[in-house]
Amino acid sequence: MDARQVLLSATNKKTKPVISSSSPFDSVSDFEVDQSSKPTTSASSRLGFSSGNARYRNEFRDSGGIENQSVQELENYAVYKAQETTNTLNGCLKIAEEMREDASNTLVKLHQQGQQITRTHQAVADIEHDLSRGEKLLGSLGGLFSKTWKPKKTHKIKGPLPVPQDDFHTKSSHLEQKQKLGLATAPPRSEPRHLPSEQASPLEKVEHEKAKQDDVLSDLSNLLGELKSMAIDMGSEIGSQIVALDRMQDDTDEIHERVKGANQRGRRLLGK
């Protein structure tokens, strides 16, 4: 019996197999020593991690409060809270990245809308050129003794303003080209930090999480600054488009009145 126990003990030191506690050849103490020397299985680790998280989430209310916890438990709790803060900041960063993507799409849409306003206004100006030729023809008709007809012009057709080559149009054109090419528009994040080793102390793990939080906060600050700049650009572009629409409205109203006058002149000529 003693020789067999010595053999089993020597074998355990080399291979460490899982030995059932119900074996008649093993004492309880041998099993406990073997269990303590084995690495923890993933299932038991997950169970312990889950139960630990449950305690941390309710701040040990079910186990006597924070002041009644061991130093090791409080160290693990500090690591948990640091990781929780990192996850929260990552969530904020993700929201900011989604906001930036929406803002980029809005910039492109505004750029396209401005181009459409310019094209439409240019079409109105082209109509005025053809209308002037028709008005001259209508004025020359009517017979020798008819009164000379001249179109009523309130103001000269101004046409669209030249498109400025400012930062907004440069950036929005660049974003539009990247979207057409299917390229990502999100800015790169900070380089991910290497995970601490399993032997790292709780303090080292907390410091690692704090460094990650600093990186996330830096990325978030850059994103918020970019969002502010994009908002200023969009506000400036919207203001410019309002001016362009007012200018086009004036020319459109002028063309409309002149077309009405030309139609009336044509009906009078046909009535004769």
C-alpha positions in Angstrom: 0.0 0.0 0.0 2.8 2.4 0.9 4.8 1.6 -2.3 1.7 2.2 -4.5 1.1 5.6 -2.9 4.8 6.5 -3.5 4.4 5.5 -7.2 1.2 7.4 -7.7 2.8 10.5 -6.1 5.8 10.3 -8.5 3.5 9.9 -11.4 1.4 12.9 -10.4 4.4 15.1 -10.3 5.1 14.3 -14.0 1.7 14.0 -15.7 -0.8 15.3 -13.1 -3.8 13.3 -14.4 -7.3 13.9 -13.0 -7.8 11.2 -10.3 -11.2 10.4 -9.1 -11.7 10.9 -5.4 -13.7 7.7 -5.2 -10.7 5.5 -5.9 -10.0 3.1 -3.0 -6.3 3.6 -3.5 -6.3 7.4 -2.8 -6.6 9.1 0.5 -8.6 12.3 0.8 -5.4 14.3 1.5 -3.8 13.0 -1.7 -6.8 14.1 -3.8 -6.9 17.5 -2.2 -3.2 18.1 -2.9 -3.7 17.0 -6.5 -6.7 19.2 -7.0 -4.8 22.2 -5.6 -1.8 21.6 -7.8 -3.9 21.3 -11.0 -4.5 24.4 -13.2 -8.0 25.7 -13.0 -10.3 24.5 -15.8 -11.9 27.1 -18.1 -15.4 26.2 -16.9 -14.5 26.7 -13.3 -12.7 30.0 -14.2 -15.7 31.3 -16.0 -17.9 30.3 -13.1 -15.6 32.1 -10.6 -15.4 35.1 -12.9 -19.1 35.3 -13.3 -19.8 35.0 -9.6 -17.1 37.6 -8.9 -18.7 40.0 -11.4 -22.0 39.5 -9.7 -20.5 40.5 -6.4 -18.7 43.5 -7.9 -21.8 44.7 -9.7 -23.8 45.0 -6.4 -20.7 46.3 -4.6 -20.6 43.3 -2.1 -24.1 44.1 -0.7 -24.7 40.4 -0.4 -21.4 39.7 1.3 -21.1 42.3 4.0 -20.1 45.4 2.1 -16.8 46.7 0.8 -15.3 47.3 4.2 -15.6 43.6 5.1 -13.7 42.2 2.0 -10.2 40.9 2.0 -7.3 42.9 0.4 -7.2 40.4 -2.5 -10.9 40.8 -3.2 -10.6 44.5 -3.1 -7.7 44.4 -5.6 -9.7 42.3 -8.0 -12.6 44.7 -7.5 -10.4 47.6 -8.5 -9.3 45.7 -11.7 -13.0 45.0 -12.5 -14.0 48.7 -12.0 -11.1 49.8 -14.2 -12.1 47.4 -17.0 -15.7 48.6 -16.6 -14.6 52.2 -17.1 -12.6 51.2 -20.2 -15.6 49.5 -21.7 -17.8 52.5 -21.0 -15.3 54.8 -22.7 -15.0 52.5 -25.7 -18.8 52.7 -26.0 -18.6 56.5 -26.0 -15.9 56.3 -28.7 -18.0 54.0 -30.8 -21.0 56.4 -30.6 -18.7 59.3 -31.6 -17.4 57.3 -34.6 -21.0 56.7 -35.7 -21.7 60.4 -35.3 -18.7 61.1 -37.5 -19.8 58.7 -40.2 -23.3 60.4 -40.2 -21.6 63.8 -40.4 -19.5 62.7 -43.3 -22.5 61.5 -45.1 -24.2 64.8 -44.4 -21.2 66.7 -45.7 -21.3 64.7 -49.0 -25.1 65.3 -49.3 -24.6 69.0 -48.7 -21.9 69.1 -51.3 -24.1 67.4 -53.9 -27.0 69.7 -53.0 -24.8 72.7 -53.6 -23.8 71.3 -57.0 -27.4 70.7 -57.9 -28.4 74.3 -57.0 -25.5 75.6 -59.2 -26.6 73.4 -62.1 -30.3 74.5 -61.8 -29.4 78.1 -61.6 -27.2 77.8 -64.7 -30.1 76.2 -66.5 -32.2 79.3 -65.6 -29.5 81.5 -67.0 -29.4 79.5 -70.2 -33.2 79.9 -70.6 -32.8 83.6 -70.4 -30.4 83.5 -73.4 -33.0 81.7 -75.5 -35.8 83.9 -74.2 -34.0 87.1 -75.2 -33.8 85.8 -78.8 -37.5 85.1 -78.8 -38.3 88.5 -77.3 -36.4 90.2 -80.1 -38.4 88.2 -82.7 -41.7 89.1 -81.1 -40.8 92.7 -81.0 -40.1 92.8 -84.7 -43.5 91.4 -85.6 -46.9 93.2 -85.8 -46.8 95.2 -89.0 -45.6 98.6 -90.0 -48.0 100.7 -87.9 -48.1 98.6 -84.8 -46.5 99.9 -81.6 -43.0 98.6 -80.9 -43.0 96.0 -78.2 -40.3 95.6 -75.7 -40.1 93.1 -72.9 -40.4 94.3 -69.4 -37.1 93.6 -67.5 -36.9 94.3 -63.8 -33.2 93.3 -63.4 -30.5 91.6 -65.2 -30.2 87.8 -64.8 -27.2 87.3 -62.5 -26.7 83.5 -62.8 -25.0 81.3 -60.3 -22.2 82.3 -58.1 -18.8 80.7 -58.9 -18.2 77.6 -56.7 -15.5 78.6 -54.1 -12.6 76.2 -53.7 -12.6 76.3 -50.0 -11.9 73.7 -47.3 -15.5 72.5 -47.3 -15.7 71.7 -51.0 -12.2 70.2 -50.9 -13.0 67.9 -48.0 -16.5 67.0 -49.1 -15.2 66.1 -52.6 -12.5 64.0 -51.1 -15.1 62.2 -48.8 -17.4 61.6 -51.8 -14.6 60.1 -53.8 -13.7 57.8 -50.9 -17.3 56.7 -50.6 -17.5 55.9 -54.3 -14.3 53.8 -53.9 -15.7 52.0 -50.9 -12.9 53.2 -48.6 -13.4 53.7 -44.9 -13.7 57.3 -43.7 -13.2 56.6 -40.0 -10.0 57.9 -38.5 -7.5 55.3 -37.1 -7.6 54.6 -33.4 -4.6 54.5 -31.1 -2.4 51.5 -31.3 -3.8 48.8 -29.0 -1.7 48.1 -26.0 -0.3 44.7 -25.1 -2.3 42.8 -22.5 -0.5 42.3 -19.2 0.8 38.9 -18.4 -1.1 36.5 -16.1 1.5 37.1 -13.4 0.9 40.8 -13.4 -0.2 42.3 -10.1 -3.6 43.9 -9.7 -2.0 47.3 -9.6 -0.2 46.7 -12.9 -3.5 45.6 -14.4 -5.2 48.8 -13.2 -2.4 50.9 -14.6 -2.8 49.1 -17.9 -6.5 49.9 -18.0 -5.7 53.5 -17.1 -3.3 53.7 -20.1 -6.0 52.3 -22.3 -8.5 54.8 -21.0 -6.0 57.6 -21.8 -5.8 56.4 -25.4 -9.5 56.2 -25.7 -10.0 59.7 -24.3 -7.3 61.0 -26.7 -9.2 59.4 -29.7 -12.5 60.7 -28.4 -11.0 64.2 -28.0 -9.8 64.1 -31.6 -13.1 62.9 -32.9 -15.1 65.6 -31.0 -12.7 68.3 -32.4 -13.3 66.9 -35.9 -17.1 66.8 -35.3 -17.0 70.5 -34.2 -15.1 71.4 -37.3 -17.5 69.5 -39.5 -20.5 71.2 -37.8 -18.9 74.6 -38.5 -18.3 73.7 -42.2 -21.9 72.4 -42.5 -23.3 75.6 -41.0 -21.2 77.8 -43.3 -22.3 75.7 -46.4 -25.9 75.9 -45.4 -25.6 79.7 -45.1 -24.0 79.8 -48.6 -26.7 77.7 -50.1 -29.4 79.9 -48.6 -27.8 82.9 -50.4 -27.6 80.9 -53.6 -31.2 79.9 -53.4 -32.3 83.5 -52.8 -30.2 84.5 -55.8 -31.7 81.8 -58.0 -35.3 82.7 -56.8 -34.8 86.3 -58.0 -33.6 85.1 -61.4 -36.4 82.6 -61.6 -39.1 85.2 -60.8 -37.6 87.5 -63.4 -37.7 84.8 -66.1 -41.2 83.8 -65.1 -42.5 87.4 -65.6 -40.7 87.8 -68.9 -42.1 84.5 -70.2 -45.6 85.7 -69.2 -45.0 88.9 -71.1 -43.8 87.1 -74.2 -46.9 84.8 -74.1 -49.2 87.8 -73.9 -47.4 89.4 -76.9 -47.8 86.2 -78.9 -51.5 86.0 -78.1 -52.0 89.6 -79.2 -50.2 88.9 -82.5 -52.3 85.8 -83.1 -55.5 87.8 -82.3 -54.7 90.2 -85.1 
